[in-house]
Amino acid sequence: MDISSEYIALFTDIAQKIDFPEVEGIYLPHLADENTESNDKQKKDEFGVVILEDGSAGAFYVSLDDTLKQLEAYLESNYSNSSGNREKPDTLSLIKNFKSTTLHERAIALGAINAVSQFIMNQAGFTAPGKDKNKTSSIGIDQAKKGERIGMIGFFSPLIERLLEKGFEILVLEKNPARVELQTGVTLTENVADLSNCDHILCTASTLINNTLDVVLSHSKQAKSFSLIGPSGSSLPDILFKHGVDAVGGYHFTDITALKQALDNQESWGHSGNKYQLTREDYPSIETLLERIKNKDN
């Protein structure tokens, strides 16, 4: 069973044990004007957000190909009624679209998965450890040795300088090569098999959306550490740990009022929550979380 199927099976099973909140809203960034669209190096990564009625929220990446444009059309076609208002989709139904062959349905499904994951952690009273701003990006990378090669799936421009300063070689696997700023110490590849030569892996969580995480992991078995990072990686990490991911970086929204205001104004929402990182050592497991919710309700 692939990772997408395991996610659907897991959340379908969880839905038999606890009630998921309904979807309060789905928020998307504005579509850029095609006539003024910036080049690949200037494009910023953009995210949509699924917000549930209890205030839990989950982000999802919308900058793969024409995902955002397709999402706008999808929501208009499937959830707009005759009065011009947008109807609210069923939470579990959205999650079950995670096996879709289209990027936009997979993207919004991951947003729902992330939102429900945050709901479960909140209900269980579990707070994920905040990410240390002084560290590079993951426990494995921060313990890496000078001269080791870092495989970077997706181009994380803000990390490049810090990684090079530590004496690492960087191999970037990027779907849009034009985004990569080549310099001494940075090599670009489009061949996933080249990851087998890397000591540590930093992987964008958008691989969950384009359904490439399974193949990326299959070429990363030799790596000393594998970290999945980005707001799209804010799901329950049980399945990821099972498949060999060592650390998962996500985003926990704590101020929904500030989040909605930022979304409405098309502004950055970084102040409405915090980044976190989970490892096997500091995550209690979904079984433990569900047991805590059960005991709380009794």
Secondary structure, 3 states (H helix, E strand, C coil): CCHHHHHHHHHHHHHCCCCCCCEEEEECCCCCCCCCCCCCCCCCCCEEEEEECCCCEEEEECCCCCHHHHHHHHHHHHHECCCCCECCCCHHHHHHHHHCCCHHHHHHHHHHHHHHHHHHHHHCCCCCCECCCCCCCCHHHHCCCCCCEEEEECCCHHHHHHHHHCCCEEEEECCCHHHCCCCCCEEEECCHHHHHHCCEEEEEHHHHCCCCHHHHHHCCCCCCEEEEECHHHCCCCHHHHHCCCCEEEEEEECCHHHHHHHHHCCCCCHHHEEEEEEECCCCCCHHHHHHHHHHHHC
